[in-house]
């Protein structure tokens, strides 16, 4: 670990069900509220199959939930419905944005840049699309981002499609975007990838780039929760 960025603690959790990962995030957010010196954390993991949706009155992206083949969670992030499951790298940064200028948009762009840089390291050229949070390869979406912010502490984060079955996305309107095609590193590169290996690469990149998010400033007063995605 780079000595300049020891204030970010990274954990690889392996295959973890969604409820347990959510409880762990809540626990860390609570600790950071009680103790502002508690380290920022990044949880990297895979999920058992699950659908999630942000807390929005518009549930149309679920196409009606009764047909869904896997559990559904409504959570405190922005955005519409998405799917998580084996073969997908989940990243949950739990970061105090009061140390980062209290700038949610800067944080979202930082996540997108990390994923784009990560993919470039594997020979996959990706980019942002204007007004659409996430990471794209042409019109194909390879990574979704949906975050919640409570008292300026982030939770939830990104989902990068590494490998495996993408057909569960067919049961919803992914991220509420009609006619979107979901893709993966495996599909784009035409070769196999390990989620654990990609997670290790992302860890190195995040530790190196966390300083790009930081600013030298005193914490500002706590304010209301915010949400953004996907």
C-alpha positions, -999 to 999 in steps of 0.1 A, spaced: 0 0 0 12 35 -9 21 53 23 4 85 10 -30 68 9 -32 47 41 -64 65 50 -84 42 27 -89 7 39 -98 -19 12 -114 -52 19 -121 -81 -6 -152 -99 7 -156 -125 -20 -192 -138 -26 -215 -120 -2 -253 -119 -1 -268 -85 -5 -284 -82 29 -251 -89 47 -232 -64 26 -258 -37 32 -257 -43 70 -219 -40 69 -221 -7 50 -246 6 75 -223 -4 103 -193 14 88 -213 45 81 -225 45 117 -189 42 129 -178 71 107 -206 93 121 -196 85 156 -158 89 150 -148 113 121 -113 98 123 -125 64 113 -108 54 81 -126 56 48 -133 21 34 -137 4 1 -156 -29 1 -150 -51 -30 -172 -82 -35 -195 -103 -57 -232 -108 -49 -256 -137 -50 -283 -128 -76 -304 -99 -66 -322 -69 -80 -321 -34 -65 -339 -1 -71 -334 33 -56 -361 49 -35 -381 65 -63 -419 67 -69 -412 56 -105 -410 18 -104 -416 13 -141 -381 -1 -147 -391 -32 -127 -417 -40 -154 -438 -52 -124 -418 -70 -97 -438 -103 -95 -420 -120 -124 -385 -113 -111 -365 -146 -106 -343 -132 -77 -350 -111 -45 -356 -73 -48 -343 -47 -25 -353 -10 -24 -323 9 -11 -312 45 -4 -293 52 -36 -303 72 -67 -315 55 -99 -337 29 -113 -336 -9 -112 -305 -30 -118 -293 -65 -113 -263 -78 -94 -249 -113 -94 -219 -137 -99 -194 -124 -124 -200 -88 -114 -175 -67 -94 -193 -47 -68 -174 -17 -52 -188 1 -22 -167 31 -12 -176 45 22 -160 79 20 -164 111 40 -171 137 13 -165 165 38 -128 157 31 -135 159 -6 -151 193 -10 -187 181 -3 -190 176 -41 -211 146 -51 -206 152 -88 -169 152 -84 -171 119 -66 -192 103 -93 -168 115 -120 -139 101 -99 -156 67 -98 -162 68 -136 -126 77 -143 -113 49 -121 -134 24 -140 -124 37 -174 -88 36 -164 -92 1 -150 -107 -11 -183 -80 6 -203 -55 -15 -184 -72 -46 -198 -72 -32 -234 -109 -22 -233 -117 14 -244 -146 28 -224 -160 63 -218 -187 84 -201 -219 94 -218 -233 129 -213 -261 130 -187 -259 92 -181 -240 82 -150 -220 50 -156 -194 37 -180 -201 28 -216 -185 12 -247 -204 28 -275 -241 22 -267 -233 -8 -245 -232 -3 -208 -204 -21 -189 -206 -5 -154 -234 11 -134 -231 36 -106 -256 43 -79 -247 60 -46 -263 72 -14 -249 99 8 -258 101 44 -244 130 65 -218 134 37 -207 98 40 -211 77 8 -224 42 5 -234 18 -23 -212 25 -54 -205 7 -87 -212 -26 -104 -187 -36 -132 -198 -65 -154 -167 -87 -156 -180 -120 -168 -209 -145 -165 -246 -144 -173 -262 -111 -183 -296 -125 -191 -312 -114 -157 -310 -78 -170 -336 -88 -196 -362 -90 -168 -360 -52 -161 -353 -19 -179 -316 -16 -167 -311 17 -150 -344 29 -165 -328 33 -200 -349 17 -228 -332 -5 -253 -299 -5 -234 -275 -33 -241 -255 -46 -212 -220 -59 -219 -191 -73 -199 -153 -74 -200 -155 -110 -211 -178 -101 -241 -157 -71 -251 -123 -87 -249 -133 -122 -260 -114 -138 -231 -120 -150 -195 -115 -128 -165 -115 -135 -127 -136 -111 -106 -110 -115 -78 -82 -105 -101 -101 -75 -114 -108 -65 -78 -71 -66 -70 -64 -43 -99 -91 -19 -89 -78 -19 -53 -43 -8 -65 -59 19 -87 -82 33 -60 -53 35 -35 -32 54 -60 -60 77 -71 -78 85 -37 -56 116 -34 -73 130 -65 -105 131 -46 -92 147 -14 -89 183 -6 -72 200 24 -102 214 42 -119 214 76 -151 193 78 -182 212 72 -214 209 92 -235 177 86 -265 181 63 -293 160 48 -289 127 29 -284 127 -9 -288 101 -36 -275 97 -72 -273 71 -99 -273 48 -120 
